[in-house]
Amino acid sequence: MSSRLNPDDQKRVEQYLSAPQHQVERQPFRLWRLLLIILVAVIGLGLLSRFLGQLVL
């Protein structure tokens, strides 16, 4: 894929992206952890809404 930048600008972009502060190691994405967090949040909010409903009625 060719860049639409001129060579000087492309060189600056590559230098910027190769700087140490842009080379952060990321942990692998954990789908099951995300699903667990969402499930706990949905169940927790559901239980909270039932509790608040009991207080009002």
PQR file with spaces between the fields and no chain letter, atoms N, CA, C, O and H, PARSE charges and radii, in Angstrom:
ATOM       1  N    MET     1       0.846   -1.174    0.000 -0.4000 1.5000
ATOM       2  CA   MET     1       0.000    0.000    0.000 -0.0000 2.0000
ATOM       3  C    MET     1       0.895    1.242    0.000  0.5500 1.7000
ATOM       4  O    MET     1       1.737    1.414    0.881 -0.5500 1.4000
ATOM       5  N    SER     2       0.704    2.077   -0.973 -0.4000 1.5000
ATOM       6  CA   SER     2       1.533    3.273   -1.053 -0.0000 2.0000
ATOM       7  C    SER     2       0.944    4.385   -0.192  0.5500 1.7000
ATOM       8  O    SER     2      -0.270    4.489   -0.018 -0.5500 1.4000
ATOM       9  H    SER     2       0.019    1.937   -1.689  0.4000 1.0000
ATOM      10  N    SER     3       1.833    5.204    0.336 -0.4000 1.5000
ATOM      11  CA   SER     3       1.420    6.284    1.203 -0.0000 2.0000
ATOM      12  C    SER     3       1.116    7.521    0.371  0.5500 1.7000
ATOM      13  O    SER     3       1.724    7.754   -0.673 -0.5500 1.4000
ATOM      14  H    SER     3       2.819    5.119    0.195  0.4000 1.0000
ATOM      15  N    ARG     4       0.164    8.307    0.856 -0.4000 1.5000
ATOM      16  CA   ARG     4      -0.158    9.552    0.170 -0.0000 2.0000
ATOM      17  C    ARG     4       0.702   10.701    0.688  0.5500 1.7000
ATOM      18  O    ARG     4       0.591   11.827    0.203 -0.5500 1.4000
ATOM      19  H    ARG     4      -0.330    8.117    1.705  0.4000 1.0000
ATOM      20  N    LEU     5       1.546   10.426    1.656 -0.4000 1.5000
ATOM      21  CA   LEU     5       2.440   11.452    2.185 -0.0000 2.0000
ATOM      22  C    LEU     5       3.676   11.574    1.301  0.5500 1.7000
ATOM      23  O    LEU     5       4.072   10.631    0.616 -0.5500 1.4000
ATOM      24  H    LEU     5       1.636    9.511    2.050  0.4000 1.0000
ATOM      25  N    ASN     6       4.262   12.744    1.336 -0.4000 1.5000
ATOM      26  CA   ASN     6       5.521   12.858    0.611 -0.0000 2.0000
ATOM      27  C    ASN     6       6.595   12.161    1.443  0.5500 1.7000
ATOM      28  O    ASN     6       6.391   11.938    2.637 -0.5500 1.4000
ATOM      29  H    ASN     6       3.940   13.510    1.893  0.4000 1.0000
ATOM      30  N    PRO     7       7.708   11.820    0.857 -0.5600 1.5000
ATOM      31  CA   PRO     7       8.730   11.021    1.564  0.2800 2.0000
ATOM      32  C    PRO     7       9.225   11.642    2.866  0.5500 1.7000
ATOM      33  O    PRO     7       9.482   10.922    3.831 -0.5500 1.4000
ATOM      34  N    ASP     8       9.363   12.965    2.909 -0.4000 1.5000
ATOM      35  CA   ASP     8       9.836   13.603    4.141 -0.0000 2.0000
ATOM      36  C    ASP     8       8.828   13.431    5.274  0.5500 1.7000
ATOM      37  O    ASP     8       9.207   13.116    6.401 -0.5500 1.4000
ATOM      38  H    ASP     8       9.155   13.550    2.126  0.4000 1.0000
ATOM      39  N    ASP     9       7.546   13.637    4.976 -0.4000 1.5000
ATOM      40  CA   ASP     9       6.517   13.476    5.993 -0.0000 2.0000
ATOM      41  C    ASP     9       6.397   12.019    6.433  0.5500 1.7000
ATOM      42  O    ASP     9       6.202   11.737    7.615 -0.5500 1.4000
ATOM      43  H    ASP     9       7.238   13.894    4.060  0.4000 1.0000
ATOM      44  N    GLN    10       6.517   11.091    5.473 -0.4000 1.5000
ATOM      45  CA   GLN    10       6.453    9.674    5.814 -0.0000 2.0000
ATOM      46  C    GLN    10       7.605    9.300    6.738  0.5500 1.7000
ATOM      47  O    GLN    10       7.429    8.510    7.665 -0.5500 1.4000
ATOM      48  H    GLN    10       6.676   11.320    4.513  0.4000 1.0000
ATOM      49  N    LYS    11       8.774    9.862    6.488 -0.4000 1.5000
ATOM      50  CA   LYS    11       9.934    9.590    7.338 -0.0000 2.0000
ATOM      51  C    LYS    11       9.693   10.098    8.757  0.5500 1.7000
ATOM      52  O    LYS    11      10.045    9.421    9.723 -0.5500 1.4000
ATOM      53  H    LYS    11       8.916   10.504    5.734  0.4000 1.0000
ATOM      54  N    ARG    12       9.091   11.291    8.894 -0.4000 1.5000
ATOM      55  CA   ARG    12       8.783   11.835   10.225 -0.0000 2.0000
ATOM      56  C    ARG    12       7.768   10.961   10.952  0.5500 1.7000
ATOM      57  O    ARG    12       7.893   10.731   12.155 -0.5500 1.4000
ATOM      58  H    ARG    12       8.805   11.841    8.109  0.4000 1.0000
ATOM      59  N    VAL    13       6.769   10.478   10.230 -0.4000 1.5000
ATOM      60  CA   VAL    13       5.763    9.606   10.844 -0.0000 2.0000
ATOM      61  C    VAL    13       6.418    8.318   11.341  0.5500 1.7000
ATOM      62  O    VAL    13       6.131    7.871   12.451 -0.5500 1.4000
ATOM      63  H    VAL    13       6.667   10.665    9.253  0.4000 1.0000
ATOM      64  N    GLU    14       7.279    7.726   10.546 -0.4000 1.5000
ATOM      65  CA   GLU    14       7.949    6.488   10.953 -0.0000 2.0000
ATOM      66  C    GLU    14       8.861    6.711   12.154  0.5500 1.7000
ATOM      67  O    GLU    14       8.948    5.852   13.032 -0.5500 1.4000
ATOM      68  H    GLU    14       7.512    8.089    9.644  0.4000 1.0000
ATOM      69  N    GLN    15       9.544    7.859   12.201 -0.4000 1.5000
ATOM      70  CA   GLN    15      10.380    8.167   13.363 -0.0000 2.0000
ATOM      71  C    GLN    15       9.516    8.345   14.609  0.5500 1.7000
ATOM      72  O    GLN    15       9.875    7.884   15.693 -0.5500 1.4000
ATOM      73  H    GLN    15       9.474    8.556   11.488  0.4000 1.0000
ATOM      74  N    TYR    16       8.390    9.008   14.450 -0.4000 1.5000
ATOM      75  CA   TYR    16       7.481    9.230   15.587 -0.0000 2.0000
ATOM      76  C    TYR    16       6.963    7.898   16.122  0.5500 1.7000
ATOM      77  O    TYR    16       6.949    7.673   17.332 -0.5500 1.4000
ATOM      78  H    TYR    16       8.098    9.383   13.570  0.4000 1.0000
ATOM      79  N    LEU    17       6.543    7.026   15.227 -0.4000 1.5000
ATOM      80  CA   LEU    17       5.984    5.742   15.671 -0.0000 2.0000
ATOM      81  C    LEU    17       7.035    4.789   16.211  0.5500 1.7000
ATOM      82  O    LEU    17       6.704    3.879   16.970 -0.5500 1.4000
ATOM      83  H    LEU    17       6.555    7.208   14.243  0.4000 1.0000
ATOM      84  N    SER    18       8.292    4.978   15.837 -0.4000 1.5000
ATOM      85  CA   SER    18       9.335    4.084   16.341 -0.0000 2.0000
ATOM      86  C    SER    18       9.932    4.577   17.658  0.5500 1.7000
ATOM      87  O    SER    18      10.830    3.935   18.203 -0.5500 1.4000
ATOM      88  H    SER    18       8.561    5.718   15.221  0.4000 1.0000
ATOM      89  N    ALA    19       9.450    5.702   18.174 -0.4000 1.5000
ATOM      90  CA   ALA    19       9.947    6.222   19.454 -0.0000 2.0000
ATOM      91  C    ALA    19       9.567    5.250   20.576  0.5500 1.7000
ATOM      92  O    ALA    19       8.545    4.569   20.487 -0.5500 1.4000
ATOM      93  H    ALA    19       8.721    6.224   17.732  0.4000 1.0000
ATOM      94  N    PRO    20      10.387    5.183   21.632 -0.5600 1.5000
ATOM      95  CA   PRO    20      10.143    4.208   22.723  0.2800 2.0000
ATOM      96  C    PRO    20       8.780    4.360   23.395  0.5500 1.7000
ATOM      97  O    PRO    20       8.191    3.358   23.801 -0.5500 1.4000
ATOM      98  N    GLN    21       8.264    5.576   23.523 -0.4000 1.5000
ATOM      99  CA   GLN    21       6.989    5.748   24.211 -0.0000 2.0000
ATOM     100  C    GLN    21       5.818    5.205   23.399  0.5500 1.7000
ATOM     101  O    GLN    21       4.718    5.068   23.934 -0.5500 1.4000
ATOM     102  H    GLN    21       8.743    6.390   23.193  0.4000 1.0000
ATOM     103  N    HIS    22       6.028    4.892   22.124 -0.4000 1.5000
ATOM     104  CA   HIS    22       4.971    4.334   21.290 -0.0000 2.0000
ATOM     105  C    HIS    22       5.138    2.837   21.086  0.5500 1.7000
ATOM     106  O    HIS    22       4.434    2.238   20.273 -0.5500 1.4000
ATOM     107  H    HIS    22       6.922    5.003   21.690  0.4000 1.0000
ATOM     108  N    GLN    23       6.055    2.234   21.809 -0.4000 1.5000
ATOM     109  CA   GLN    23       6.322    0.799   21.688 -0.0000 2.0000
ATOM     110  C    GLN    23       5.882    0.060   22.955  0.5500 1.7000
ATOM     111  O    GLN    23       6.649   -0.731   23.506 -0.5500 1.4000
ATOM     112  H    GLN    23       6.627    2.720   22.469  0.4000 1.0000
ATOM     113  N    VAL    24       4.682    0.304   23.411 -0.4000 1.5000
ATOM     114  CA   VAL    24       4.180   -0.280   24.651 -0.0000 2.0000
ATOM     115  C    VAL    24       3.743   -1.721   24.397  0.5500 1.7000
ATOM     116  O    VAL    24       2.998   -2.001   23.457 -0.5500 1.4000
ATOM     117  H    VAL    24       4.059    0.946   22.964  0.4000 1.0000
ATOM     118  N    GLU    25       4.217   -2.625   25.245 -0.4000 1.5000
ATOM     119  CA   GLU    25       3.787   -4.020   25.158 -0.0000 2.0000
ATOM     120  C    GLU    25       2.364   -4.140   25.684  0.5500 1.7000
ATOM     121  O    GLU    25       2.061   -3.674   26.782 -0.5500 1.4000
ATOM     122  H    GLU    25       4.822   -2.397   26.008  0.4000 1.0000
ATOM     123  N    ARG    26       1.508   -4.754   24.916 -0.4000 1.5000
ATOM     124  CA   ARG    26       0.118   -4.924   25.327 -0.0000 2.0000
ATOM     125  C    ARG    26      -0.111   -6.374   25.736  0.5500 1.7000
ATOM     126  O    ARG    26       0.472   -7.300   25.172 -0.5500 1.4000
ATOM     127  H    ARG    26       1.753   -5.133   24.024  0.4000 1.0000
ATOM     128  N    GLN    27      -0.976   -6.543   26.731 -0.4000 1.5000
ATOM     129  CA   GLN    27      -1.357   -7.886   27.124 -0.0000 2.0000
ATOM     130  C    GLN    27      -2.308   -8.448   26.074  0.5500 1.7000
ATOM     131  O    GLN    27      -3.003   -7.689   25.398 -0.5500 1.4000
ATOM     132  H    GLN    27      -1.449   -5.791   27.188  0.4000 1.0000
ATOM     133  N    PRO    28      -2.345   -9.762   25.933 -0.5600 1.5000
ATOM     134  CA   PRO    28      -3.252  -10.343   24.944  0.2800 2.0000
ATOM     135  C    PRO    28      -4.711  -10.081   25.325  0.5500 1.7000
ATOM     136  O    PRO    28      -5.060  -10.020   26.505 -0.5500 1.4000
ATOM     137  N    PHE    29      -5.541   -9.931   24.316 -0.4000 1.5000
ATOM     138  CA   PHE    29      -6.968   -9.692   24.532 -0.0000 2.0000
ATOM     139  C    PHE    29      -7.593  -10.957   25.107  0.5500 1.7000
ATOM     140  O    PHE    29      -7.388  -12.053   24.587 -0.5500 1.4000
ATOM     141  H    PHE    29      -5.258   -9.981   23.358  0.4000 1.0000
ATOM     142  N    ARG    30      -8.355  -10.795   26.180 -0.4000 1.5000
ATOM     143  CA   ARG    30      -8.998  -11.942   26.830 -0.0000 2.0000
ATOM     144  C    ARG    30     -10.509  -11.797   26.709  0.5500 1.7000
ATOM     145  O    ARG    30     -11.145  -11.060   27.463 -0.5500 1.4000
ATOM     146  H    ARG    30      -8.522   -9.904   26.603  0.4000 1.0000
ATOM     147  N    LEU    31     -11.062  -12.515   25.746 -0.4000 1.5000
ATOM     148  CA   LEU    31     -12.490  -12.436   25.464 -0.0000 2.0000
ATOM     149  C    LEU    31     -13.320  -12.900   26.648  0.5500 1.7000
ATOM     150  O    LEU    31     -14.311  -12.256   26.996 -0.5500 1.4000
ATOM     151  H    LEU    31     -10.546  -13.114   25.134  0.4000 1.0000
ATOM     152  N    TRP    32     -12.938  -13.997   27.269 -0.4000 1.5000
ATOM     153  CA   TRP    32     -13.748  -14.555   28.355 -0.0000 2.0000
ATOM     154  C    TRP    32     -13.765  -13.638   29.570  0.5500 1.7000
ATOM     155  O    TRP    32     -14.773  -13.567   30.274 -0.5500 1.4000
ATOM     156  H    TRP    32     -12.133  -14.520   26.986  0.4000 1.0000
ATOM     157  N    ARG    33     -12.679  -12.943   29.823 -0.4000 1.5000
ATOM     158  CA   ARG    33     -12.657  -11.989   30.940 -0.0000 2.0000
ATOM     159  C    ARG    33     -13.624  -10.838   30.661  0.5500 1.7000
ATOM     160  O    ARG    33     -14.361  -10.415   31.552 -0.5500 1.4000
ATOM     161  H    ARG    33     -11.861  -13.000   29.251  0.4000 1.0000
ATOM     162  N    LEU    34     -13.621  -10.338   29.442 -0.4000 1.5000
ATOM     163  CA   LEU    34     -14.525   -9.258   29.059 -0.0000 2.0000
ATOM     164  C    LEU    34     -15.980   -9.708   29.182  0.5500 1.7000
ATOM     165  O    LEU    34     -16.814   -8.971   29.707 -0.5500 1.4000
ATOM     166  H    LEU    34     -13.023  -10.681   28.718  0.4000 1.0000
ATOM     167  N    LEU    35     -16.286  -10.904   28.707 -0.4000 1.5000
ATOM     168  CA   LEU    35     -17.654  -11.410   28.808 -0.0000 2.0000
ATOM     169  C    LEU    35     -18.072  -11.598   30.256  0.5500 1.7000
ATOM     170  O    LEU    35     -19.221  -11.334   30.608 -0.5500 1.4000
ATOM     171  H    LEU    35     -15.608  -11.504   28.280  0.4000 1.0000
ATOM     172  N    LEU    36     -17.160  -12.047   31.094 -0.4000 1.5000
ATOM     173  CA   LEU    36     -17.455  -12.220   32.507 -0.0000 2.0000
ATOM     174  C    LEU    36     -17.742  -10.873   33.172  0.5500 1.7000
ATOM     175  O    LEU    36     -18.680  -10.756   33.959 -0.5500 1.4000
ATOM     176  H    LEU    36     -16.226  -12.261   30.808  0.4000 1.0000
ATOM     177  N    ILE    37     -16.946   -9.875   32.860 -0.4000 1.5000
ATOM     178  CA   ILE    37     -17.167   -8.542   33.435 -0.0000 2.0000
ATOM     179  C    ILE    37     -18.518   -7.985   33.000  0.5500 1.7000
ATOM     180  O    ILE    37     -19.250   -7.421   33.813 -0.5500 1.4000
ATOM     181  H    ILE    37     -16.184   -9.970   32.220  0.4000 1.0000
ATOM     182  N    ILE    38     -18.849   -8.143   31.720 -0.4000 1.5000
ATOM     183  CA   ILE    38     -20.148   -7.662   31.226 -0.0000 2.0000
ATOM     184  C    ILE    38     -21.280   -8.411   31.899  0.5500 1.7000
ATOM     185  O    ILE    38     -22.275   -7.797   32.285 -0.5500 1.4000
ATOM     186  H    ILE    38     -18.254   -8.602   31.059  0.4000 1.0000
ATOM     187  N    LEU    39     -21.156   -9.715   32.050 -0.4000 1.5000
ATOM     188  CA   LEU    39     -22.196  -10.525   32.686 -0.0000 2.0000
ATOM     189  C    LEU    39     -22.395  -10.113   34.140  0.5500 1.7000
ATOM     190  O    LEU    39     -23.530   -9.969   34.593 -0.5500 1.4000
ATOM     191  H    LEU    39     -20.348  -10.214   31.736  0.4000 1.0000
ATOM     192  N    VAL    40     -21.318   -9.925   34.865 -0.4000 1.5000
ATOM     193  CA   VAL    40     -21.414   -9.501   36.263 -0.0000 2.0000
ATOM     194  C    VAL    40     -22.061   -8.123   36.360  0.5500 1.7000
ATOM     195  O    VAL    40     -22.879   -7.887   37.249 -0.5500 1.4000
ATOM     196  H    VAL    40     -20.395  -10.042   34.498  0.4000 1.0000
ATOM     197  N    ALA    41     -21.705   -7.213   35.458 -0.4000 1.5000
ATOM     198  CA   ALA    41     -22.292   -5.872   35.476 -0.0000 2.0000
ATOM     199  C    ALA    41     -23.786   -5.920   35.186  0.5500 1.7000
ATOM     200  O    ALA    41     -24.562   -5.227   35.844 -0.5500 1.4000
ATOM     201  H    ALA    41     -21.040   -7.405   34.736  0.4000 1.0000
ATOM     202  N    VAL    42     -24.202   -6.721   34.219 -0.4000 1.5000
ATOM     203  CA   VAL    42     -25.621   -6.818   33.870 -0.0000 2.0000
ATOM     204  C    VAL    42     -26.410   -7.445   35.015  0.5500 1.7000
ATOM     205  O    VAL    42     -27.482   -6.952   35.367 -0.5500 1.4000
ATOM     206  H    VAL    42     -23.573   -7.285   33.684  0.4000 1.0000
ATOM     207  N    ILE    43     -25.896   -8.524   35.599 -0.4000 1.5000
ATOM     208  CA   ILE    43     -26.582   -9.167   36.722 -0.0000 2.0000
ATOM     209  C    ILE    43     -26.636   -8.224   37.918  0.5500 1.7000
ATOM     210  O    ILE    43     -27.667   -8.117   38.581 -0.5500 1.4000
ATOM     211  H    ILE    43     -25.026   -8.924   35.314  0.4000 1.0000
ATOM     212  N    GLY    44     -25.515   -7.535   38.196 -0.4000 1.5000
ATOM     213  CA   GLY    44     -25.483   -6.600   39.320 -0.0000 2.0000
ATOM     214  C    GLY    44     -26.481   -5.468   39.145  0.5500 1.7000
ATOM     215  O    GLY    44     -27.191   -5.117   40.087 -0.5500 1.4000
ATOM     216  H    GLY    44     -24.677   -7.622   37.658  0.4000 1.0000
ATOM     217  N    LEU    45     -26.545   -4.895   37.958 -0.4000 1.5000
ATOM     218  CA   LEU    45     -27.504   -3.817   37.717 -0.0000 2.0000
ATOM     219  C    LEU    45     -28.945   -4.328   37.761  0.5500 1.7000
ATOM     220  O    LEU    45     -29.841   -3.614   38.209 -0.5500 1.4000
ATOM     221  H    LEU    45     -25.968   -5.180   37.192  0.4000 1.0000
ATOM     222  N    GLY    46     -29.169   -5.552   37.302 -0.4000 1.5000
ATOM     223  CA   GLY    46     -30.506   -6.147   37.387 -0.0000 2.0000
ATOM     224  C    GLY    46     -30.937   -6.344   38.825  0.5500 1.7000
ATOM     225  O    GLY    46     -32.076   -6.043   39.183 -0.5500 1.4000
ATOM     226  H    GLY    46     -28.440   -6.133   36.938  0.4000 1.0000
ATOM     227  N    LEU    47     -30.028   -6.850   39.657 -0.4000 1.5000
ATOM     228  CA   LEU    47     -30.352   -7.037   41.071 -0.0000 2.0000
ATOM     229  C    LEU    47     -30.576   -5.695   41.773  0.5500 1.7000
ATOM     230  O    LEU    47     -31.459   -5.575   42.622 -0.5500 1.4000
ATOM     231  H    LEU    47     -29.103   -7.095   39.367  0.4000 1.0000
ATOM     232  N    LEU    48     -29.780   -4.696   41.418 -0.4000 1.5000
ATOM     233  CA   LEU    48     -29.966   -3.365   41.983 -0.0000 2.0000
ATOM     234  C    LEU    48     -31.320   -2.787   41.594  0.5500 1.7000
ATOM     235  O    LEU    48     -31.988   -2.169   42.423 -0.5500 1.4000
ATOM     236  H    LEU    48     -29.063   -4.794   40.729  0.4000 1.0000
ATOM     237  N    SER    49     -31.731   -2.978   40.350 -0.4000 1.5000
ATOM     238  CA   SER    49     -33.032   -2.451   39.921 -0.0000 2.0000
ATOM     239  C    SER    49     -34.177   -3.177   40.624  0.5500 1.7000
ATOM     240  O    SER    49     -35.178   -2.550   40.969 -0.5500 1.4000
ATOM     241  H    SER    49     -31.189   -3.480   39.676  0.4000 1.0000
ATOM     242  N    ARG    50     -34.050   -4.475   40.842 -0.4000 1.5000
ATOM     243  CA   ARG    50     -35.089   -5.207   41.586 -0.0000 2.0000
ATOM     244  C    ARG    50     -35.164   -4.708   43.033  0.5500 1.7000
ATOM     245  O    ARG    50     -36.256   -4.538   43.576 -0.5500 1.4000
ATOM     246  H    ARG    50     -33.237   -4.985   40.561  0.4000 1.0000
ATOM     247  N    PHE    51     -34.002   -4.474   43.655 -0.4000 1.5000
ATOM     248  CA   PHE    51     -33.975   -3.984   45.024 -0.0000 2.0000
ATOM     249  C    PHE    51     -34.611   -2.606   45.121  0.5500 1.7000
ATOM     250  O    PHE    51     -35.411   -2.354   46.023 -0.5500 1.4000
ATOM     251  H    PHE    51     -33.115   -4.613   43.214  0.4000 1.0000
ATOM     252  N    LEU    52     -34.266   -1.719   44.206 -0.4000 1.5000
ATOM     253  CA   LEU    52     -34.857   -0.385   44.209 -0.0000 2.0000
ATOM     254  C    LEU    52     -36.351   -0.439   43.907  0.5500 1.7000
ATOM     255  O    LEU    52     -37.119    0.365   44.436 -0.5500 1.4000
ATOM     256  H    LEU    52     -33.616   -1.924   43.474  0.4000 1.0000
ATOM     257  N    GLY    53     -36.766   -1.372   43.068 -0.4000 1.5000
ATOM     258  CA   GLY    53     -38.191   -1.540   42.782 -0.0000 2.0000
ATOM     259  C    GLY    53     -38.948   -1.992   44.034  0.5500 1.7000
ATOM     260  O    GLY    53     -40.077   -1.558   44.261 -0.5500 1.4000
ATOM     261  H    GLY    53     -36.142   -2.025   42.638  0.4000 1.0000
ATOM     262  N    GLN    54     -38.349   -2.845   44.832 -0.4000 1.5000
ATOM     263  CA   GLN    54     -38.985   -3.306   46.067 -0.0000 2.0000
ATOM     264  C    GLN    54     -39.093   -2.172   47.077  0.5500 1.7000
ATOM     265  O    GLN    54     -40.062   -2.119   47.835 -0.5500 1.4000
ATOM     266  H    GLN    54     -37.432   -3.198   44.647  0.4000 1.0000
ATOM     267  N    LEU    55     -38.128   -1.270   47.105 -0.4000 1.5000
ATOM     268  CA   LEU    55     -38.167   -0.154   48.028 -0.0000 2.0000
ATOM     269  C    LEU    55     -39.272    0.841   47.672  0.5500 1.7000
ATOM     270  O    LEU    55     -39.902    1.425   48.554 -0.5500 1.4000
ATOM     271  H    LEU    55     -37.341   -1.313   46.489  0.4000 1.0000
ATOM     272  N    VAL    56     -39.501    1.027   46.368 -0.4000 1.5000
ATOM     273  CA   VAL    56     -40.487    2.009   45.917 -0.0000 2.0000
ATOM     274  C    VAL    56     -41.898    1.473   46.075  0.5500 1.7000
ATOM     275  O    VAL    56     -42.797    2.211   46.478 -0.5500 1.4000
ATOM     276  H    VAL    56     -38.989    0.553   45.651  0.4000 1.0000
ATOM     277  N    LEU    57     -42.105    0.211   45.769 -0.4000 1.5000
ATOM     278  CA   LEU    57     -43.467   -0.354   45.807 -0.0000 2.0000
ATOM     279  C    LEU    57     -43.855   -0.859   47.154  0.5500 1.7000
ATOM     280  O    LEU    57     -44.967   -1.357   47.330 -0.5500 1.4000
ATOM     281  H    LEU    57     -41.375   -0.389   45.442  0.4000 1.0000
